[in-house]
Amino acid sequence: MEFEEWEPLYERILEEFNFSRRADEEAARSLDELLAHKDVYPLELLRRKLANGVTVCGNAPGLEDALLTCDLSGAVIAADGATSALLHVAGRVPDVIVTDLDGDVADQISANSQGAVAIVHAHGDNVDAMKRYVPRFPGKVMGTTQSRPFGRLHNFGGFTDGDRAVLMARHLGAPTRLLGFDFDTPRLKEGRDVEVKKRKLAWARRLICDTDSAGTKYVSHWPK
């Protein structure tokens, strides 16, 4: 998805959730500065890494059970917290991690040290997390923003880690299948408003399903 396609959707999300575009843009500037000191992974190499197809793993309830029976040959993208399930249940280091740093970041740093490309996303309320954790990623990193891309940052479209990972794979032309996506039942996190999360999942469903012209395969029982 190009930014011109994404921006009208982004404006609707800002309005619905009362988010600040200015805060997103300030966060993006912080991430771009942090990446100045990192080994930034080239976009063309990412395209090649995913060229033969990719499984995008969302962090829905039931992901762990699905990983026990799913074939994970080929490239794998982990959406944030799915990194932990891949490492500890499937024994699989993801090829790519898409994260806004609210999962188990220690697992993400560990996976990055073992070869996973960490694609860190900037938004208005994760600046402190970026400053704390981005310098600790020892391997290849990239950056994304949900506002207009610039500098070292990309924007492939997407709102949550899961749908952002899917839209990125599609943008790069990768045949894509989904595992561990449930647009109705969020994984509960302490201190998080479940109703807000459900509204975010509704947007994830819309962004993935309504823009699917690439024949995405759903290899679990989600979404119904």
C-alpha positions in Angstrom: 0.0 0.0 0.0 1.4 3.4 -1.0 1.1 6.3 1.4 -1.5 8.1 -0.8 -3.8 5.0 -0.4 -3.0 4.7 3.3 -3.4 8.4 4.4 -7.3 8.6 4.1 -7.5 5.5 6.3 -5.0 6.9 8.7 -7.0 10.1 9.0 -10.1 8.0 9.9 -8.2 6.1 12.5 -6.8 9.3 14.1 -10.3 10.6 14.4 -11.9 7.5 15.7 -9.3 6.9 18.4 -8.5 10.5 19.1 -4.9 10.0 18.3 -2.5 12.9 17.5 -0.8 13.0 14.1 1.7 15.5 15.5 2.6 13.0 18.2 3.0 10.3 15.6 5.3 12.5 13.5 7.4 13.4 16.6 7.7 9.7 17.4 8.8 9.1 13.8 11.6 11.7 14.1 12.8 10.1 17.3 13.0 6.7 15.6 14.7 8.0 12.6 17.4 9.6 14.8 17.8 6.3 16.7 18.3 4.4 13.5 21.1 6.7 12.5 23.2 4.6 14.9 22.0 1.2 13.7 22.7 -1.3 10.9 19.6 -0.5 8.9 18.4 -3.4 6.7 17.9 -2.5 3.0 14.4 -2.7 1.7 15.5 -4.6 -1.4 17.0 -7.3 0.8 13.8 -7.6 2.7 11.9 -8.0 -0.6 14.3 -10.8 -1.6 13.9 -12.5 1.8 10.1 -12.7 1.4 10.0 -13.3 -2.4 9.1 -17.0 -2.2 6.2 -16.5 0.2 5.7 -15.8 3.9 3.7 -16.9 6.9 2.6 -14.0 9.0 2.0 -15.1 12.6 -0.4 -12.9 14.6 -0.6 -13.1 18.4 -4.2 -14.3 18.8 -5.3 -16.7 21.5 -4.7 -20.2 20.2 -1.5 -19.3 18.3 0.5 -21.7 20.4 -1.8 -24.6 19.6 -1.8 -23.8 15.9 2.1 -23.7 15.9 2.2 -27.3 17.0 0.7 -28.6 13.8 1.5 -25.9 11.2 4.3 -26.2 8.6 6.6 -23.2 9.1 8.8 -23.9 6.1 9.7 -20.7 4.2 9.9 -17.2 5.6 8.0 -16.3 8.8 7.0 -12.8 10.0 6.1 -12.5 13.7 3.8 -9.7 14.7 5.2 -8.5 18.0 4.2 -10.9 20.8 4.0 -13.8 18.4 7.8 -13.8 18.5 7.7 -15.4 22.0 5.4 -18.3 20.8 7.6 -19.0 17.8 10.7 -19.1 20.0 9.3 -21.1 22.9 6.6 -23.3 21.3 7.8 -23.9 17.8 11.5 -23.5 18.4 11.6 -21.2 15.3 13.4 -17.9 15.0 11.2 -15.6 12.8 12.9 -14.2 9.8 11.2 -10.8 10.5 9.6 -9.2 13.5 7.1 -6.4 13.2 6.8 -4.6 16.5 5.8 -1.5 18.3 7.6 -2.8 21.4 4.7 -3.8 23.6 5.3 -7.5 23.6 8.2 -9.4 25.3 11.0 -7.2 24.0 13.6 -9.4 25.5 12.5 -12.3 23.2 12.5 -9.9 20.3 16.1 -8.8 21.1 17.1 -12.4 21.4 15.6 -13.3 18.0 17.2 -10.3 16.5 20.6 -11.5 17.8 19.9 -14.8 16.0 19.2 -13.2 12.6 15.6 -11.9 12.7 15.2 -8.5 11.1 13.4 -6.2 13.6 11.1 -3.7 12.0 10.3 -1.2 14.8 7.2 1.0 14.4 6.9 4.5 15.8 3.6 5.9 17.1 2.7 8.7 19.5 2.8 6.7 22.7 5.9 4.4 22.4 8.7 7.0 22.3 10.0 6.0 25.7 10.0 2.3 24.7 11.9 3.1 21.4 14.5 5.1 23.3 14.9 2.3 25.8 15.0 -0.7 23.5 16.1 0.3 20.0 19.8 0.7 21.0 19.7 -2.8 22.5 18.8 -4.6 19.2 22.1 -6.0 18.1 21.2 -7.1 14.6 19.5 -5.8 11.5 16.7 -3.3 12.0 14.3 -1.2 10.0 11.8 1.5 11.0 8.2 2.3 10.1 5.8 5.2 10.7 2.1 5.5 10.4 2.5 9.1 9.2 4.3 10.2 6.1 7.5 8.3 5.6 10.9 10.0 5.4 14.5 9.5 6.1 15.1 5.9 7.2 11.4 5.1 7.8 8.9 3.3 5.6 5.1 3.2 5.6 3.5 0.1 4.0 0.1 0.9 5.6 -1.4 -0.8 8.6 -2.5 0.0 12.1 -1.9 -3.0 14.4 1.3 -5.1 14.3 -0.5 -7.9 12.6 -2.2 -6.1 9.8 0.9 -3.9 9.3 2.9 -7.1 8.8 0.4 -8.4 6.3 0.3 -5.2 4.3 4.1 -5.0 4.3 4.4 -8.5 2.8 1.8 -7.7 0.2 3.5 -4.4 -0.7 6.7 -6.3 -1.3 4.9 -8.8 -3.6 5.2 -11.8 -1.3 2.6 -14.6 -1.5 1.2 -14.5 2.0 -0.6 -16.8 4.4 -1.9 -16.0 7.9 -1.6 -17.9 11.1 -2.9 -16.9 14.5 -5.2 -14.1 13.5 -8.5 -13.7 15.4 -10.4 -10.5 14.6 -13.0 -11.1 17.3 -11.2 -12.3 20.4 -8.2 -10.3 21.6 -5.4 -11.7 23.6 -5.8 -10.0 27.0 -3.0 -7.9 28.4 -2.9 -6.5 31.9 -3.8 -2.8 31.9 -5.3 -2.8 28.4 -8.9 -1.8 27.6 -10.4 -4.9 25.9 -13.1 -2.8 24.1 -10.4 -0.6 22.6 -8.5 -3.7 21.5 -11.7 -5.0 19.8 -12.1 -1.8 17.9 -8.5 -2.1 16.8 -9.1 -5.7 15.6 -12.1 -4.5 13.6 -9.7 -2.2 11.8 -7.2 -5.0 11.3 -10.0 -7.1 9.7 -10.9 -4.3 7.4 -7.3 -3.5 6.4 -6.5 -7.1 5.7 -9.7 -8.5 4.2 -11.0 -5.4 2.3 -7.7 -4.8 0.6 -6.9 -8.4 -0.2 -6.3 -8.7 -3.9 -3.4 -11.1 -3.5 -5.2 -14.3 -2.6 -4.0 -14.4 1.0 -4.3 -17.9 2.5 -5.7 -18.4 6.0 -4.1 -21.5 7.4 -5.8 -21.6 10.8 -9.4 -21.4 11.7 -9.1 -17.6 11.9 -10.7 -15.4 10.7 -14.2 -17.0 10.5 
